[in-house]
Amino acid sequence: WGIVVDSYENSYITGYVTDTVNETDCYTAKLSPEGNISWEKVYNGEGNSTDKAWGIVVDTDGSTYITGETSDVSGNLNYITIKYDDDGDQIWTASYDGTGNGTDIASAIGIIVNANNTKSVIVTGKSWSSDSTYDYATVRYSTADGSQVQISLYSMSGISIDVSKDLAIAPDNKVFITGFSQL
């Protein structure tokens, strides 16, 4: 579901695989310029059920970040964001469970450089709100440890279904979010 290429022409892909009992796990791989698999990782979350990656980004140091959805132990879907190092070792995972404690699915991811030269990962998607509708939910994490730095929510009217689908980051690190809203 996601692909990115680094400055050395390595490609990185992410999505999900289905196991023999029809449960899904996030799948991420790094491929050399010749197409050989350098590393591949499967992530099975704590709910041991649905885990799907929808977005991927690679930093200049070779760190790979994916985002998507994961089931918690209660069966609710939450955002999942994972950092892998250049060798494919998992460094951290972070999840986000929205205000309505329902279905939360991240669809896009990007990296920004902060004013103090540290970096943040930005993820966006749809999040079930306490108003029983979906809102845009954009979460910023520290690349160092995966801690949540900021959460921004958007609803067109408070009773609308709002789903963000993608993001873009401008050279000055402004984050632009796009998606749809319907009443």
C-alpha positions as CSV (number, residue, x, y, z in Angstrom):
1,W,0.0,0.0,0.0
2,G,3.0,2.3,0.4
3,I,6.3,2.7,-1.4
4,V,9.2,5.2,-1.1
5,V,12.7,5.4,-2.6
6,D,15.7,6.8,-0.8
7,S,18.7,8.7,-2.3
8,Y,20.6,5.5,-2.8
9,E,17.7,4.0,-4.9
10,N,16.8,1.5,-2.2
11,S,13.0,1.0,-2.2
12,Y,10.8,0.5,0.8
13,I,7.4,-1.0,0.7
14,T,4.7,-1.5,3.3
15,G,1.2,-3.0,3.5
16,Y,0.0,-6.2,5.2
17,V,0.1,-10.0,4.9
18,T,-2.7,-12.4,5.8
19,D,-1.9,-15.4,7.9
20,T,-3.6,-18.8,7.9
21,V,-6.5,-17.8,10.2
22,N,-7.2,-14.7,8.1
23,E,-5.7,-12.2,10.5
24,T,-3.5,-9.5,9.1
25,D,-0.1,-8.2,10.1
26,C,1.8,-5.1,8.9
27,Y,4.5,-6.0,6.4
28,T,7.5,-3.7,5.6
29,A,10.6,-4.5,3.5
30,K,13.7,-2.7,2.2
31,L,14.9,-3.7,-1.3
32,S,18.3,-2.9,-2.9
33,P,18.5,-1.1,-6.2
34,E,18.8,-4.5,-7.8
35,G,15.5,-5.6,-6.2
36,N,16.9,-7.9,-3.6
37,I,15.3,-7.9,-0.1
38,S,17.7,-6.3,2.4
39,W,15.3,-6.8,5.3
40,E,11.6,-7.5,5.9
41,K,9.6,-7.2,9.0
42,V,6.1,-8.3,10.1
43,Y,4.3,-6.6,12.9
44,N,1.6,-8.4,14.9
45,G,0.1,-6.0,17.4
46,E,-1.1,-6.6,21.0
47,G,-4.7,-7.5,19.8
48,N,-3.3,-10.3,17.6
49,S,-5.9,-9.5,15.0
50,T,-5.9,-6.6,12.5
51,D,-2.7,-4.8,11.7
52,K,-2.4,-3.0,8.4
53,A,0.1,-0.4,7.2
54,W,-1.1,2.3,4.8
55,G,1.8,4.8,4.7
56,I,5.6,4.8,4.7
57,V,8.4,7.4,4.8
58,V,12.2,7.1,5.1
59,D,14.5,9.6,6.8
60,T,17.9,10.7,5.5
61,D,19.6,8.5,8.2
62,G,17.9,5.4,6.8
63,S,15.2,5.2,9.5
64,T,11.9,3.9,8.2
65,Y,8.5,4.9,9.6
66,I,5.2,3.2,8.8
67,T,1.7,4.1,9.9
68,G,-1.7,2.4,9.7
69,E,-4.1,0.6,12.0
70,T,-3.8,-2.0,14.8
71,S,-6.3,-3.8,17.0
72,D,-6.0,-3.4,20.7
73,V,-6.9,-6.2,23.2
74,S,-10.5,-5.0,23.2
75,G,-10.8,-5.2,19.4
76,N,-10.8,-1.5,18.7
77,L,-8.7,-0.2,15.9
78,N,-6.1,2.5,16.7
79,Y,-3.4,4.3,14.8
80,I,-0.1,2.5,14.8
81,T,3.2,4.1,13.9
82,I,6.5,2.2,13.9
83,K,10.1,3.2,13.6
84,Y,12.7,0.8,12.1
85,D,16.4,1.6,11.9
86,D,18.5,1.3,8.8
87,D,19.0,-2.5,9.5
88,G,15.3,-3.1,10.0
89,D,15.4,-3.3,13.8
90,Q,12.2,-2.0,15.4
91,I,13.1,1.0,17.5
92,W,9.7,2.0,18.8
93,T,5.9,1.8,18.3
94,A,3.3,4.4,19.1
95,S,-0.5,4.2,19.0
96,Y,-3.3,6.7,19.2
97,D,-6.8,5.9,20.4
98,G,-9.1,8.8,19.7
99,T,-11.6,10.6,21.9
100,G,-14.4,8.2,21.1
101,N,-12.5,5.0,21.8
102,G,-13.6,3.5,18.4
103,T,-12.1,3.0,15.0
104,D,-9.0,5.1,14.4
105,I,-7.0,4.5,11.1
106,A,-4.0,6.5,10.0
107,S,-3.5,6.8,6.3
108,A,-0.5,9.0,5.6
109,I,2.8,9.9,7.2
110,G,5.6,12.5,6.8
111,I,8.7,13.9,8.5
112,I,9.4,17.5,9.5
113,V,12.5,19.2,10.8
114,N,11.7,21.2,13.9
115,A,13.2,24.6,14.8
116,N,15.8,23.0,17.1
117,N,17.0,20.6,14.3
118,T,15.2,17.7,15.9
119,K,12.7,15.8,13.7
120,S,9.0,14.8,14.1
121,V,6.9,12.2,12.4
122,I,3.4,13.5,11.4
123,V,0.6,11.0,10.8
124,T,-3.0,11.7,9.8
125,G,-6.2,9.7,9.2
126,K,-9.7,9.3,10.6
127,S,-10.6,9.0,14.3
128,W,-13.8,8.1,15.9
129,S,-14.8,11.1,18.1
130,S,-16.8,11.5,21.3
131,D,-19.6,12.9,19.0
132,S,-19.9,9.5,17.3
133,T,-18.6,10.7,14.0
134,Y,-15.2,10.6,12.3
135,D,-12.8,13.6,12.6
136,Y,-9.5,14.3,11.0
137,A,-6.8,13.4,13.6
138,T,-3.2,14.5,13.0
139,V,-0.6,13.3,15.5
140,R,3.0,14.5,15.8
141,Y,5.5,12.1,17.4
142,S,9.2,12.6,18.4
143,T,11.4,10.6,16.1
144,A,13.7,9.9,19.0
145,D,11.4,7.9,21.2
146,G,7.9,7.9,19.6
147,S,6.4,10.2,22.3
148,Q,3.3,12.2,21.3
149,V,4.2,15.8,20.8
150,Q,0.9,17.2,19.5
151,I,-2.6,16.1,18.4
152,S,-4.8,18.2,16.1
153,L,-8.4,17.4,15.4
154,Y,-10.7,18.8,12.7
155,S,-14.4,18.5,12.2
156,M,-16.3,20.6,9.6
157,S,-19.4,20.9,11.8
158,G,-19.1,18.6,14.8
159,I,-21.7,16.2,13.3
160,S,-20.0,15.6,10.0
161,I,-17.9,12.6,8.9
162,D,-14.4,13.9,8.3
163,V,-11.7,11.7,6.9
164,S,-8.2,12.9,6.1
165,K,-6.5,10.8,3.4
166,D,-3.1,12.4,2.7
167,L,-0.6,15.0,3.8
168,A,2.2,17.1,2.2
169,I,5.0,19.0,3.9
170,A,6.2,22.3,2.5
171,P,9.9,23.3,2.5
172,D,9.2,25.5,5.5
173,N,7.7,22.5,7.3
174,K,4.1,23.6,7.1
175,V,1.9,20.5,7.1
176,F,-1.1,20.4,4.6
177,I,-3.8,17.8,5.2
178,T,-6.4,16.7,2.6
179,G,-9.4,14.4,2.7
180,F,-13.2,14.8,2.7
181,S,-16.1,15.9,4.9
182,Q,-19.7,15.1,4.6
183,L,-22.9,15.8,6.6
